[in-house]
């Protein structure tokens, strides 16, 4: 049962200058949909950029005169910048307004993309990636906040379905698109292609996104330091877990520092008069389920883009093109499910969807663990298509339900916390896949050797178990959880 919590800070943080938040008004649903598509496009640009360069790293290393392994600092710098600056995004949005911050984030991301494409050394590239991370950190949570404020409750399922697809599509299509661009245009164009997209996004932001500056609450310096240290060190430790020659004691020390900093940050945020990230939304079961069980689900799903392509190439001996083609079936399933998400949630309700579809997600992982080199191509594609549909439904249901009961005065903190969790989950997903694969190699006596189909099956089985654990929170939800936005059990008009 959702507990009606009162905000510890009293009145809405939007302030008197913004009594209605950023919403364009209940009579303007088309503008809310336009904001959703704008934010989805920006999300896709940002998330594609973080995955597309993986296949371009060897060519970039040759340009910079370094080893391919040295290019990891450019990847890590971007992720660390996201981890540090996402917690501050809510305060910035409150102080300067969604339109200014989102448009400014697009401008910074676009400018940093130009600098990345023009980089002549690894140092220049790393600095440009930090700027990109700063832009992305402002773009993701502030964009989601603009959508939530601009969308009526009865349209929220559709809007969240729109802004969810970039997170599902980018990790799947990114490596393939990056390979094509690097081969036929050169790696610089991976970043230059962001320029027209960013300019178009900035123009549409001025037209579609509303939102004046809100409350002038003080800046929480200690909250920023503690969350920044905790999130950045945690992300760095997770990044190290994916490396072959990682020092386990070093990772353990980093994780201990990260956990300690995050624990202190939670304690501080609960007691601070003006916390950097408002944790009020965690009092609502519908939001808490997206943070706790939802994090386990996102970690399990995040391991798939790491484990599956490796299994197809290393375990089954397929070419990169063949592996990329198979992954496109997963992307196709993501897209195919989008039109039906509203009907499914309206018919069955959030709890039934999260539990039943969660079981299907785990079943999909189990099916992937049963694939072999001799499995027919069409059957593999069909299974991946099914997996794509299920994970798309689960993502949309979790992301929509999370904001069903959150009041407007707690929405900024909720979106900031949700975005920070998503970012941490993304790094944890890759790390979980790598750790599960290493554990499988150790269990089969193949430690240090090239993993085979058996090791990948065990790693995917571990992902299936994690997906099952993610359902526990959903089982405890009320049957009518989120009914106000899904329309489940709503009486039909006579």
N, C-alpha and C positions, 0 to 999 in steps of 0.2 A: 504494500500500500504506500503510495507516495505521500511523504510527510510534508505538509505545507510549512516551509521554513521561512522565517523572516530574515531579511538581510541584516547582517550585523552592523552594517554601516548606516542603516536608516534609509533615507530617501534614495531614489534611483541615481546612479552615478552618471546618467546622461545629462543631468543638470537641467535648469530651466530653459536653456537655449535650445534644447532638443527634446521636447516633451513627448514626442512620438517616436523617439529613436530615429532610425534611418529609414523607416518604412515609407514608401510612396503613397500609402493609403490603401484601404481595403478594396477600393473600387478600381484599382489599377494592377490586376494580376499579370497583365502582359509585360509591364515593366519589371516586375519581380522575376518573371521568366527570363527576360533579357539580361538582368543582372546575373542570374544563374549561369547562363551560357557564356557571358563575359568572364566570370570567375573560373568556370570550367576550362575555358581556353587558356587563361593565364596559368592555372594549375598544370595543365597539360604541358605548356611550354617549359615551366619550371621543373616538373618531374621528368619530362623527356630529356632535358638537358643533363640531369644528374645520372641518367642511365645510358644515354646515347654515346657517350665518349668512351665507354669501356672497350669497344672494338677499335677505337682510333688511337688508343694509348701507345701501341708500338710505333706507329707512324709519327706521332707527336714526339716521342722519345728521340727518334732519329733527327727530327728538326731541332730539338733543343740540345742534342749531343749528350744525352744521358741514357742510362739503362731503363728499360721499360718498368722495372720494379720501382725505380725512383719516382715514377709518375704518380704513385699512390699518394704522395703528399698533396697533390692538387685535388684529389678526390676527398681526402681527409679534411683539408682546409675548408672545403665547401660544407661538409657535414657538421664540422665543429662550429662554424659560423651560424648555421641554422640552430644548433642546439643552444648556443649562448644567447641568441637574440630573439628567438620565438617567445620566451617568457615576457619580454619587454613590449611586445607588440600590442597587447591589450591596453597598457598605459598610454602608449603613443596614440592609438586609435581614439581613446577617450579624450585625450588632450587636444588633438588636431582634427579629428573627424575622419570617418571612413574614406570619403572621397579623396581627400588630400593624401592620406597615408597610402591607400591602395594605388592611386595614380603615381605617387612618388616612388613606391616600391617597384612598379613596372618600369619607370624611367631609370632607376638605379640598376635594375636587372638587365635592361637593354643596353645601357652604357657599359656595364661590366662585361656583357657578352662581346661587345666590340673590342674591348681591351683583351679579352681572352683570344679572340681571333687574330689580333695583331701582335700577340706575345712572341718574343724572340728568345726567351730563356725560361727556364723552369721557375725562377724566382718571380719574374713578371707574371707568369701564368698563375702561380699560387696566390699572389696578391689580388689578381683580378677575380679569382675564384672566391676569395674571402668577401669581396664586394658583392659578388653574385649571391653568396649565402646570406648576406645582410638583406639584400632585396627580397630574396625568397622567404626569409623569416618574417618579414612584414607582410608579404603578399598572401601567404597561405591562411593564417588565422583571421586577418582583417578582411580578406575576401569572403571567407565563410561567414563572418559576422555580418557583412553587408547583405549576403543572401538571406540569412535568417531574419534580418530586420525588414527586408524588402518583400518577403514572401508571406502571404496569409497562411494561417494554420492548415487550411484544407488543401493547400497547394504544396505543402512542405515535402511530402513524399516524392513528388515529381521533381522538385528543385534539388533535393538531396541526391536523387538518382542521377541527375545531370552532372553535379559537381563530383560525384563519386568515380565516374568512369576514368578520369585521368590517372588516378592511383592504381587502377587495375590494368589499364592499357599501356602506360608508359614503360613499366619494367619488361613487358612482353615484346613490344615492337621496337623499343629503343635500340638494343644491340643490332638488330637487323637493319634498321634505318641508318644507324651510325656506320655500319659496314659499307652500305651502298654509297653514302655521301663521301666517305673517306676514299673509296675506290674510284669514283667517277668525278668528284669535284674537289677533293682535298679536305683535310680535317678542319681547316679554318672556317669552312662553310657551315659546319655544325653550329657554330656560334653566330655567324653572320645572318643565318636564317631567322634568328630571333628578332632582328631589327624591324622588319616590316610587321611582324606579329606584335611586337611591343608597342610600336607607334600606333597601330590600329587599336590596341587595347587602351592606350592612354586617351585617345579621342573618345572611345565609347564610354570610358569611365566618367568623363566630364558630362556626358549626356544621360547616363543611366543611374549612376551611383549617387545617392543622397547621403546627408549626414553632416551636421555641424559639430563643432567641438563640444565636448561634454564637460564633465566636472573637472576642476583643476586640483585633483588630489595630489598630495606630495609624492615625490618619487621615492620608492622603497629601495634604498641603496643596498642594505643587507640582503634583502630578498633577491636582488639582481646578482649579487656576488655568490650567494649560496646556490641558487638555481643554476647560474652560469657554470660554476665549478662542477657541480654535480652532474649536470646534463652533458657537458663537454667531455669530462673525464670518462663518464660512462660510455659515450659514443666512441671515444678513442679506444677504450678497452674492447668494445664489441668489434671494432674494426680490426684490431690485432688478432682477434680470435679466428679470423678468416685466413690468416697467413700461415704458411707451412712451417716455418722455423720459429714459431712464437715461443717466448719464454713464459711458461705457465706461472711461475712465481711472480713475474712482473705484472701479468694480467691480474692475478689475485690481489696484489697490492693496489693496483689502479681501481679495481672493482670495490675494494674496501673503502678507499678514499671517496669514490663516487657515492656509494651507499650512505656513508656517514654524512656527506654534504647534502644529499637529498633528504635524509632524515631530519637534519637540522633545518633545512629550508621549509619542510612541511610544518615543523614545530613553530618556526618563526611566522610563516604565513597564517597559521591559525590564531596567533596571538597579536599580530601587528594591527595597529589601528587602520592603516591604509596599505594592505598587502599588495605586492606587485601582481600576484596571481590570486584571484579570489576563489577559495575552495568551497564556497557555499553550495555550488551545484552538486557536490558529492552527497548532499543530504537527500537527494532525490533518487530513488532506486532505478528509475529509467535512465538517468545519466550515469549512475555508478556502474551499471551493467556494461556500458560502452567503454568504461575505463578499465575495469577489472577483467571480466570475461572477454570483452572486446579486445583487450591487449593480447591475451593468449591467442585469440583467433587471428589477429593481424600478424603475430609472430609466426604462427604456423603457415599462413598464406605467404608471408614474406620469404619463407625458405624455398618456395616452389621455383621462382625464377633463377635461383642459384642451383638447386639440385637437379631439376629436370633437364636443362640444356647440357649440364655436365654428364648426366647419365646417358643422354642420347649420343653424345660425342665420345666420351671416354669409356663408358660402359658398353655401348652398342656399336661403336665404330662409325657412326653417321658423320657426314660432313657438316660444317657450320650452316650451310644453306638448308640442308635437310632438317637439321635441328630447329633452325629458325622458322621453317615452314610449319613444323609441328606445333611450335609455340603460338603461331597465328591462329590455330584452332581454339586455343584457350582464349585468345582475344575475341574471336568471333562469338564464343559462348557468352562472354561478358556483355557484348553489345546486344545479342539476341534476347537476353533476359530483361533489359532495361524497359521495354514497353509494357511488360506484364507485371512489374514489381508492385505498382499501385493496386491492381486488381487482386493480386495474391494477398497482400497485407490487409486489404479491405475485406476479403472473404474469410480469411483464417485468423487474423489478428497477429500482433507482434510476437506474443509468447509462443504460439504454435509454430509460426514461421521460423523463429530463431532456434527452437528445439529441433523440429523436424528437418529443416534445411541444414542445421548444424550437423546432424547425423549424416546427411547426404554429403556434406563437405568432407567429413572424416572417411566416409565410404569411398569418395573420389580419390583421396590420398592412398587408401588401401588398394584401390584398383590400379593406380600408377605404380605401386610397389610390385604388382604382379606382371607388369609389362616385361617383355624380353626382346632380344634382338630379332627373334622370328615372328613377333606379333605383326599381323598385317597392318599396313600403313593406315588404311581406312578405319580400322578398329581403334588404333591409337588416337587418331584424330577425333573419333566419336567420343572416346573417353575424356579427352582434354576439353572438348566442346561442352560436355556435361559438367566437368569440373569448373569451367569458366562461368557457366550459368549459375551454379550453386554459390560460388564465392561472390559473384556479383549481387545476388539476392541477399546474402548475409551482410555484406558491406553496407548496402543501402538500408537494410532494416536496422542495423546497429547505429549507423550515422543519423538516421532520422529519429529513431526512438530516443536517442540521447538528449535531444532538445525539446522533447514533447512537453515536459513539465517545468522546464527552467524558466523563471520569470525574467522579464526584460532587464531588471536591474542586476541580475546575475549572469546575463548572457555573455558579456565581454570576458569575464573570468572563465566561463565554461568553454568558450571557443579557444581561448589561449591554452587552457589546460588540455583540452582535447587535441589541439595541434601539437603540443609538446609530447603528449603520449604517442601520437602517430609517428612523430619523427624518431623517438626512441625505439618504438616497435619496429620501424623499418630497419634500423641497424641491428636490432636483436634478431630479426628474421633471418638475415644473412648469416649472422654469427651462430644462430641455432642450427641452421643447415650445415655449416662447416663443422661445428662441434659434434653434431649427430653423425656426420660422415666419418670424422676422426674416431669417434667411439665405436662405430661399426667396424672400422679397419682394425682397431685393437681387439674387439670381440672375436673377429674371425681370424686373428693371427696375421693380418696383412698390414700391420702398422709400418708406415714408411714406403709401402709399395703403391703402385697405381691401383686405385679402387676399381672393383669390377661390379657387375650387376648385383651380386649378393650384398655388397656393402651399401649400394644405393637403395636397395629394397629395405634394408634395416633402417636407414636414415629416413626414408619416406614413411615407414611404419611409425617411427617416433613422431613425425609430424601429424600423423593420423591420431595418435594418442593425445597430443597437445590440443588438437581441434576438438576432441571429445571432452576434454577438461574444460574447454571454453564454454560449454553448454550449461554447466552447473549453475552459473548465475542466472541464466535465462529461465531455468526451471522454476526458480523462486519468485518470478514476476507474477503479478496478478493477471488473471485472464483478460481483463480489460485494459491492460497497460497500453498507453498511447492511443486509445480509441478515439480521442478527440481529433487526432490528425490522420489516422488510418481510415476512420469511418466504420470500423468493425462493430457489428451489432447495432449499428445506427438504424432506427426505424425508417422504413421506406415511406415516402410520401404517398398519401391516399390518392 
